[in-house]
Amino acid sequence: MRHAWRALVGLLAITGVLFGVNALGVYVFEESTWAPELALDLQGGTQIILEAQTEDGAAPSSEQLDQAVTIIRQRVDASGVGEADVATEGTNNVVVQIPGTADEETRQRIERSAQLQLRPVIFSGSPATEFVGEDGETTPYPTPDPGLAATPSAQPSNASDPNWVTPALQAEFLAYDCADPDNDPANAPSGQPVITCQSDGSAKYILGPVEIDGSQIDDATFGLDTTNNQWSVQLTLDAEGTEVFGEVSQRLFGASPPLNQFAFVLDGTVISAPSMNGLIVDGRPSITGNFTQESAKSLADQLKYGALPLSFEVVSSDTISATLGSQQLRIGLIAGLIGLALVALYSLISYRALGFVIIASLVVMGVLTYVALCILSWRMGFRLSLAGVAGLIVTIGFTADSFIVYFERIRDELRDGKSITGAVEDGWARAKRTIYISKSINILAAVVLYILADATVKGFAFTLGLTTLIDILIFVIFTHPVMQLLARTKFFGQGHLLSGLDPMALGAVYRNRSEFKAPAASDGTKASKRLARSRGEAERRQTIAERKQAELAAASRTTRNNPGEND
């Protein structure tokens, strides 16, 4: 009894915590709502069309476009937007469709098109550099003299060689204004030095030619370095990148600043310029600095998803309507309500008052699922698509199967002559194994489907897996505890005819399934008729093995009663 009440109090606490978390998102952070976010097919959103640009003006290959689609989709997913659609259109366009209104950060992630590059730092300085004239007054940035040498005075020996810095390049560096929108180094030649700035405008650099590009970065992750309690970003390079980076680390390690730095350049802007603090020949460099968790994650995302095989130009950015619309959502919800009503009707007909336990469990499950979807929409960017609605509807049937397994186990225990309280406990002990195995298969199927299926099906897999987990939780801390409490009431505990646990109606008129009690002689009374129906129900419930066992037992009794017949 105490265990049952503790379980129900625990369920109440879990429900309160979930509603409290979402209330924080709604009223404190003002980022959540009391309704799950809808996906593109039900809500509409933003459509951005990107046109691929190649150096020679030729059409990009299908492999390049497919790779670009994959990376852009990863960028969108990393921004927390769920149920987005990224696909190719024609021979040189990529169409990105995002549910709802795309914020500026998401737009920048999508529209950023330059390749990620790793360049060594040759020179660095403050963006606020000013010149002091002969009269002691500050003057604007000077314009480079066209007569200054534009080629190195000596052939540079490597990408870090200061000989790359010609008088013309130095003058251009001094005149370079990081805030000037006309200064766009995104398309600078990879084999030549480039002038660019830190993404936050805190510094400007002269960088050497590209030594590694983003395609040679296999992975980028972030984590907390426990040795110094600082956040860091870890890279994994491919074979070619490992070899080149090993040579770069040998050259940069021990050099005087800023020649010991290398810069990660994305879209022509330096996102990080760490110094080389050791020889790294295993292809797994680590970037440390004054990172927070958020900045480390942002840098890892940029390094991992920044390497596009093409540059893109934004052709259009428009608001689009829902591909299916609210009518389809209403149809899906109506279908779910019809399924729920049919399950409730079947439960009441088959299990009588026990059917209300099923209905109450489904209601509790629906409440927890709803608030969980609201929280996931806020914290994970989950959006409910029509496929997700289908997953919720399918779960109603799966949940009904679990109730049938549990209640039939209880009824089987009653047919074996056990008390109702004992039948509830023993029935649960047997039913939960079957339920756990069944639910495990459902969860495994949902996980495999989520990993391998197309993006349009992921919503179905996600809601199926989520509701299956909630279904198990409800069984453990609501359905079974409620049955424990009901079994101790007079209505259920004494097996009322309408309780669904009437032993006589279930065929419990035998000592076990192979040995029946003899019913009283039929006298036409209601009790006699009920007993006859009970025996018929018991015989109908027998398995083939039980029937054979009953026949053998009857033959054995006949032999014992008539020993002379076999002489």
Secondary structure, 3 states (H helix, E strand, C coil): CHHHHHHHHHHHHHHHHHHHHHHHHHHHCCCCCCCCCECHHHHCEEEEEEEEECCCCCCCCHHHHHHHHHHHHHHHHHCCCCCCEEEEECCCEEEEEEECCCCHHHHHHHHCCCCEEEEEEEEEECCCCCEECCCCCEECCCCCCCCCCCCCCCCCCCCCCHHHCCHHHHHHHHHCCCCCCCCCHHHCCCCCCEEEEECCCCCEEEECCCCEEHHHEEEEEEEEECCCCEEEEEEEECHHHHHHHHHHHHHHCCCCCCCCEEEEEECCEEEECCECCCCCCCCCCEEECCCCHHHHHHHHHHHHHCCCCCEEEEEEEEEECCCCCHHHHHHHHHHHHHHHHHHHHHHHHHHCCHHHHHHHHHHHHHHHHHHHHHHHHHHCCCCECHHHHHHHHHHHHHHHHHHHHHHHHHHHHHHCCCCHHHHHHHHHHHHHHHHHHHHHHHHHHHHHHHHHCCHHHHHHHHHHHHHHHHHHHHHHHHHHHHHHHHCCCHHHHCCCCCCCCCCCCCCCCEEECCEECCCCCCCCCHHHHHHHHHHHHHHHHCCHHHHHHHHHHHHHHHHHHCHHHHC
